[in-house]
Amino acid sequence: LSHSEKTSSLFILDWPYHTFFFQAVYQAYPFIMFFKREWKKYFTSKYIELLDFLEKQSILFYWDQQYDFFERVKYLSENYTYPSLIFLKVRRFLEQK
């Protein structure tokens, strides 16, 4: 995909530690994450902090939030806009840790 195609798409990341996550954050590729909540028991405390932060930013949803996840995807698709401030917030969070 070209850069313009990546910036105009919405990527759904459905498993943890996805290397594309960092590319999306630092190159401003719109994304949303959809994980199984029970996976948290396998993660480090720092990764859980990141997940909690992403959830507060409406970037991460869990399987038990399927309705909210689909509503968010629908909203982002219909409005053709992804809040660019999100990238800055996530970068700041990552760089502080």
Buried (B, 14 or more C-beta within 10 A) or exposed (E): EEEEEBBEEBBEBEEBEBEEBEBBBEEBBBBBBBBEEEEBEEBEEEBEEBBEBBBEBBBBBBEEBEEEBEEBBEEBEEEEEBBEEBBEBBBEBBEEE
